[in-house]
Amino acid sequence: MSKMTLKQLLEEGVRNLEAANVPDARVDAWLLLSYVFGIGRVDYLVHPQAPAGEDPARKYRECIARRAEHVPLQHITGEQEFMGFSFRVNEHVLIPRQDTEILVETVLENISREVSVLDMCTGSGCILLSVMGMKRCRFGHGADLSEQALLVARENEDRVRRQADSRCLSQDEPKISWIKSDLFENIHDRYDIIVSNPPYIPSQQIETLMPEVKSHEPVMALDGREDGLEFYRRIVQDAPGYLNPGGMLFFEIGWDQARDVSRILKDRGFCRIHVKKDLAGLDRVVYASVSDKKREA
């Protein structure tokens, strides 16, 4: 065992993950090798026959065993890259996904001055921190009902402040607050932008999701109740009372929810309603504005 090479260990990991029907088994086996041994692709390609070493090989096999049980890769490594930042993740928050980068990019495209931002259902804080890490903002609040999620968000604030590209989040500008709140229950400010990736999976569909999702990610962050639209209705109903004149509301949505969410926004008096597609050509973001006159909830 002690003479096993990196290449042999990697191939063993691939076989074990393939036997467990893990999607992208070869990719995940390599990512875990890179994580455990701290090596990049070039180093591996130059020295594939380097000895693995007993202790790191043991740790690698432990990681492979967890992944074979469909524990998400990000829960094993404890992090996920999103919008160029490295975020801490665990079982208490949704793993940031590429689809949600479309939401952040849409918000950034609509910021032309310093704004105030509320991230509703903030989870890991990746949306708020990415926006504030890339654009000058007056202040930002992240709200979530889960105290455990807010602990992760606070840790991620520290991480993003330390990362080189977060020039808009300097160490001496603590403009971010994390609020434990059942939606708007404990929110007392007004904002230029409210952004949310709320739970939007219909309850009956939760059991059809991949094991990595349904068994390891927080159900409260997934379950959008009977039709998947409950949290859109609740947020849209109250949001006008927390938006400044001309303020904007941004949602991530499921691929088939654009028409329903747009209707909910229109019925509440929102205007300039837009739908944006993701890289796969599916509807992914709906955003709209309140009237230039203050709207009271």
Buried (B, 14 or more C-beta within 10 A) or exposed (E): EEEBBBBBBBEBBBEBBEEBEBEEBBEBBBBBBBBBBEBEEEBBEEEEEBBBBEEBBEBBBEBBBBBBEBBBBBBBBEBBEBBEBEBBBBBBBBBBBEBBBBBBBBBEEBBEEEBBBBBBBBBBBBBBBBBBBBBBBEBBBBBBBBEEBBBBBBBBBEBBBEBEEBEBBEEEEEBBEBBEBEBBEEBEEBBBBBBBBBBBBBBEBBEEEEEBBBBBBBEEBBBBBEBBBBBBBBBBBBBBBBBBEEBBBBBBBBEEBBEBBBEBBEEBEBEEBBBBEBEEEBBBBBBBBBBEEBBEE
